[in-house]
Amino acid sequence: MASNVDVLIVFYNSSNFIGPLLHSLRAVSIPITAYFLDNNSSDGTAEKLAREIPNLPFPTFLFRARSNQGFARGINLLSRQGKGDYIFVLNPDTEVESGCLEKLVAKAESDPAIGISEARQSPREHPKAVDPSTGETTWCSGAAALIRREAFEQVGRFVERRARMCGAV
């Protein structure tokens, strides 16, 4: 197993999800360090996180943005804080099932060519084509994905540009 996994979570008005999320992370049995970014929430998310952090059984760091940085930039900012061999990108409205992160790390450790592994999502999985013999797919959701740090840095992290769509004129 890797010496450490950095859990990266970007929060925005996520106060209602904090309890179940942190409860699920307490059950992780491998070494993790959590890095949280509050993206200028107005619902007390940052304050609630600050109250909960001292009760967590793993090192946790909370950063607060003065404006909403967006998901990609938020994850990139957090990724620069840690040194773990793996980055576990997680949405704040997620609950990690017991053993999930451990299985993702074991799978990644079994094959150095694996750059990213996505956790299955329930009750609704994002629809995609998956090769049944290899488990490979053409894309992964950022809701719950383990990324090998080396691969993340080689591809230049997440693209931070925001595209704006507008209707026909």
N, C-alpha and C positions, 0 to 999 in steps of 0.2 A: 504494500500500500504506500501511497505518497505520504510524505512527511506532513503535509498540510493542504487543506482545501480552503480557498478564500471564497466565502459566500457573499455575493454582491446583490444588494437589494435597493432599488430606487423606489422611494415612497412618494406618493402624491395624494393627499386627502385619503389616507388609508387607515385611519384610526380604528375603524370597525374590524379590520383584519388582523391587527397586531397580536391579540391574544392567541388565536388558533395557530397563527404562523410560528410564533416563538415557542409555543407548546410543542409543536412538531419538531422544531430544530433542537430542542432539548434532548430528544431521543436519539440524535445522531451519535454513533459510537466511535467514529474516527475523528482525528483532530481537525477542527475547523476554526477559522477566524472569520468573524462577520464584519462586513463593512456596509453601513447603511447611509444612504443619502436621502434627506428629506428635501424634496423639490419645491420648497416654498408652500407647503400645505397651509390651509386656513382652518383645519378642523381639529387641531390639537395633536396631530400625528407626532410631531417632533417632541413635544412635551411628554407624551405617553411613552415613546421610545426611550427617552432619557430616564424616566422612572423605572422602566423594565430592565435596562441594560445591567445595572448592578446585580440583578438576580440571575443572570445567565451564566451557565457553567463553561463558557468559552470566551476568549477575548473578543470584544466587540467595540467598534468605533463608529460614532455617529457624526456625520457631517451635515451641515445645513446650508442650502443654497438660498441666496436672496431673491432669485428669480427661477422660474421653471427651466431647467437645463435640458429637458427632454430625456427619453430613455437612453438612447445611444450615447450621448455625451455624459450622462450620469454614470453609466456603466464604465465608460472609458476613464472618467475621473477616479472612480472607486478602484479600478483595476491597477492603477498606478500606486495605490497605497500598500498593496500586499505583495507577498513574495511566494505564495503557495505554488506548487507544481500545477495545480488545477484551479480554475475559476468556476464556481457554480452560480450561474445567473438565475435569479429566482424572482418571480413576481410576488408582490406583497399579499395578493389575495390567494396565495397557494398554501396548502398544507402538505408537507413532505411525509409520505408514508414511511413507516418504520422499515429500515433496511434499503430504502431507495438510493440514497446517496452512496452508501457502501457498495451496492451493486453496480452503479455507474462507474465508480472509481475502479472496481475490480475488472470491469469490462475494458476500460481504457488502459489499465495496467497490463492487460493480456495481449495488447497489440499496439505497439508504438505508432502505427500508421493512423490510429483513430485520433482525430482532432477534436471532435465534438460528439457527445452522446446526449440525446434528449430523453427525459423521463416521460413515460406514458402519462397521459392526463385523463382524469376522470372527474366528473361524469361524461365529459365531452372531449374527445380527442380531435385535434386538428386533422382534417382529411388530407391524406397524401399517399402516394405510391411508395410501398416498401418492398424491397427484394426479400422474399421469405427465407432464402437460404443464407443471406449475409446480414440482413437487418439494415442494409444501406438504404438511404433515401436521398432525394435531391435537395432537401431543405429541412431545417429544424426551427421550431418555435423558440423564442427567447423566454418563454414562461418558466421553464425549468430545464436548463441545459448545462451539462458539465463540459467545460472547454479546457483543453490542454493549454496552459499558459504560453508555451513556446509557439504553438500554432496561432493563438490569438494575436501574439505580437508579430509573428511573421506576416500575417495578412494585414497588419496595420490597424488592428482593433476594429470597432464598429464605425461605420460611416455616420458622421454627425450631421451632414446636410439634411435639411428638411425640404421635401418637395411640396409644392403647393398646387393643388388641382383646381381648375376653374372650368365652368361650363363653356359650351360653344358660344361664340359671339357673332 
